[in-house]
């Protein structure tokens, strides 16, 4: 199996999100995503990552990550890290599809039957309308319903899941 195309997807409704499709010659399409600063992550994907990955075997995930990390001077929360993260998610998605297994099984299997729900982003309105993420509203209670309550997202995500 070989990677034949890498496409990034952005939509106006969610200006902080970036999705990626990685297509293969066997018709499989892996989906990945990243949050915040999509323009810079997208540029890194198309300028650095795609030229390397096209024609490669998508199932050699660790090899690809080891190669791509060499393009980064540090491994913080940079655009490079976010771009690689989206690619990593899409490659794991492809591996799950290729082997007809859930990704958790590929990562070593279940440790427990259930886990507490958590969330690492803000409410729908925040993700849709904020071109730049800030922290000034973290900890504030939502005035527009439970999914806009950033305190609940951080501290009571399991309650929001019901």
KOLTIDO-473696 format. One record per residue (C-alpha): x, y, z; residue number from 1; residue in one letter. Coordinates in Angstrom, 3 decimals, decimal comma. Layout:
KOLTIDO-473696
SITE	u	v	w	n	res
SITE	X	Y	Z	NUM	A
...
***
This chain:
KOLTIDO-473696
SITE	u	v	w	n	res
SITE	0,000	0,000	0,000	1	X
SITE	1,267	3,476	-0,900	2	X
SITE	0,156	7,018	-0,061	3	X
SITE	-1,195	8,694	-3,195	4	X
SITE	-2,652	11,985	-1,945	5	X
SITE	-2,656	14,292	1,065	6	X
SITE	-5,482	16,810	1,311	7	X
SITE	-6,124	19,386	4,012	8	X
SITE	-9,650	20,579	4,692	9	X
SITE	-10,756	23,804	6,355	10	X
SITE	-14,251	25,165	6,680	11	X
SITE	-15,340	28,679	7,553	12	X
SITE	-17,613	27,526	10,372	13	X
SITE	-14,620	26,163	12,347	14	X
SITE	-11,719	28,539	11,561	15	X
SITE	-9,407	27,018	14,195	16	X
SITE	-9,694	23,422	12,979	17	X
SITE	-7,777	21,595	10,265	18	X
SITE	-8,644	18,141	8,957	19	X
SITE	-6,409	15,996	6,776	20	X
SITE	-7,214	13,130	4,409	21	X
SITE	-4,412	10,750	3,488	22	X
SITE	-5,416	8,547	0,533	23	X
SITE	-3,843	5,276	-0,585	24	X
SITE	-3,626	3,293	-3,798	25	X
SITE	-5,920	0,699	-2,191	26	X
SITE	-8,758	3,205	-1,820	27	X
SITE	-8,416	3,771	1,919	28	X
SITE	-8,594	7,310	3,309	29	X
SITE	-7,243	8,132	6,767	30	X
SITE	-8,673	11,093	8,658	31	X
SITE	-6,672	13,256	11,062	32	X
SITE	-7,240	16,623	12,680	33	X
SITE	-5,569	19,380	14,619	34	X
SITE	-6,656	22,533	16,393	35	X
SITE	-5,379	26,110	16,468	36	X
SITE	-3,239	27,917	13,951	37	X
SITE	-4,449	25,889	10,982	38	X
SITE	-2,712	28,019	8,339	39	X
SITE	0,766	27,347	9,674	40	X
SITE	0,095	23,643	10,338	41	X
SITE	-1,405	23,329	6,850	42	X
SITE	1,637	24,975	5,264	43	X
SITE	3,964	22,596	7,115	44	X
SITE	1,921	19,597	5,958	45	X
SITE	2,030	20,627	2,285	46	X
SITE	5,580	22,005	2,159	47	X
SITE	7,463	19,497	4,333	48	X
SITE	5,372	16,439	5,194	49	X
SITE	3,540	15,702	1,923	50	X
SITE	6,653	15,626	-0,308	51	X
SITE	8,171	13,056	2,052	52	X
SITE	5,052	10,892	2,553	53	X
SITE	3,767	10,640	-1,023	54	X
SITE	4,595	7,180	-2,359	55	X
SITE	5,448	5,831	1,109	56	X
SITE	3,879	2,896	2,966	57	X
SITE	1,402	4,496	5,420	58	X
SITE	1,758	1,647	7,914	59	X
SITE	5,357	2,551	8,812	60	X
SITE	4,111	5,143	11,285	61	X
SITE	7,086	5,200	13,662	62	X
SITE	9,552	5,439	10,764	63	X
SITE	7,678	8,428	9,357	64	X
SITE	7,470	10,176	12,717	65	X
SITE	11,200	9,630	13,347	66	X
SITE	12,001	11,153	9,951	67	X
SITE	9,636	14,100	10,339	68	X
SITE	10,749	15,056	13,833	69	X
SITE	14,124	15,911	12,332	70	X
SITE	12,495	18,926	10,685	71	X
SITE	11,630	20,407	14,063	72	X
SITE	14,062	22,201	16,332	73	X
SITE	11,919	21,388	19,354	74	X
SITE	8,915	19,231	20,118	75	X
SITE	6,600	21,740	21,802	76	X
SITE	3,213	22,897	20,614	77	X
SITE	4,483	24,382	17,358	78	X
SITE	2,786	24,317	13,971	79	X
SITE	5,153	21,505	13,043	80	X
SITE	3,993	19,427	15,993	81	X
SITE	0,332	20,112	15,218	82	X
SITE	0,843	19,189	11,545	83	X
SITE	2,638	15,962	12,465	84	X
SITE	-0,084	15,175	14,980	85	X
SITE	-2,810	15,412	12,325	86	X
SITE	-0,757	13,171	10,024	87	X
SITE	-0,115	10,681	12,841	88	X
SITE	-3,847	10,408	13,573	89	X
SITE	-4,613	9,844	9,870	90	X
SITE	-1,905	7,169	9,571	91	X
SITE	-3,270	5,302	12,602	92	X
SITE	-6,735	5,552	11,058	93	X
SITE	-5,359	3,963	7,872	94	X
SITE	-3,690	1,172	9,847	95	X
SITE	-6,954	0,433	11,647	96	X
SITE	-8,804	0,278	8,331	97	X
SITE	-6,110	-1,848	6,662	98	X
SITE	-6,186	-4,420	9,472	99	X
SITE	-9,909	-4,104	10,236	100	X
SITE	-9,126	-3,416	13,886	101	X
SITE	-9,969	-0,573	16,244	102	X
SITE	-7,024	1,719	16,904	103	X
SITE	-7,080	1,015	20,637	104	X
SITE	-6,337	-2,627	19,810	105	X
SITE	-3,375	-1,633	17,640	106	X
SITE	-2,043	0,464	20,518	107	X
SITE	-2,018	-2,494	22,878	108	X
SITE	-5,637	-3,279	23,656	109	X
SITE	-8,075	-2,252	26,343	110	X
SITE	-6,929	-1,767	29,903	111	X
SITE	-10,417	-1,170	31,279	112	X
SITE	-14,010	-1,467	30,074	113	X
SITE	-14,830	2,216	30,432	114	X
SITE	-13,088	5,532	30,929	115	X
SITE	-14,234	8,868	32,254	116	X
SITE	-15,126	11,301	29,476	117	X
SITE	-12,869	14,319	29,074	118	X
SITE	-12,537	17,197	26,652	119	X
SITE	-9,558	19,295	25,705	120	X
SITE	-11,234	22,115	23,818	121	X
SITE	-13,798	24,811	24,368	122	X
SITE	-17,450	25,105	23,399	123	X
SITE	-18,930	25,099	19,925	124	X
SITE	-19,254	28,888	19,711	125	X
SITE	-15,671	29,431	20,817	126	X
SITE	-14,239	27,050	18,230	127	X
SITE	-16,451	28,460	15,481	128	X
SITE	-15,932	32,176	16,011	129	X
SITE	-12,508	32,730	17,555	130	X
SITE	-9,771	33,206	14,947	131	X
SITE	-7,204	33,320	17,756	132	X
SITE	-7,478	31,270	20,917	133	X
SITE	-6,992	33,102	24,175	134	X
SITE	-7,192	32,080	27,784	135	X
SITE	-9,064	35,074	29,176	136	X
SITE	-12,357	33,170	29,327	137	X
SITE	-11,037	29,917	30,824	138	X
SITE	-12,779	29,194	34,087	139	X
SITE	-15,800	31,345	33,272	140	X
SITE	-19,203	29,747	33,468	141	X
SITE	-21,072	29,497	30,181	142	X
SITE	-23,967	31,849	29,663	143	X
SITE	-25,207	30,188	26,482	144	X
SITE	-25,764	26,640	27,647	145	X
SITE	-23,721	23,752	28,985	146	X
SITE	-21,502	23,283	25,928	147	X
SITE	-20,249	26,862	26,182	148	X
SITE	-19,281	26,415	29,838	149	X
SITE	-15,479	26,272	29,803	150	X
SITE	-15,331	25,415	33,489	151	X
SITE	-17,548	22,384	32,862	152	X
SITE	-15,403	21,314	29,900	153	X
SITE	-12,330	21,360	32,106	154	X
SITE	-13,790	19,937	35,310	155	X
SITE	-17,094	18,169	34,616	156	X
SITE	-16,932	16,827	31,044	157	X
SITE	-18,582	13,568	32,117	158	X
SITE	-21,694	15,524	33,172	159	X
SITE	-21,889	17,171	29,736	160	X
SITE	-21,782	13,766	28,045	161	X
SITE	-25,156	12,720	29,447	162	X
***
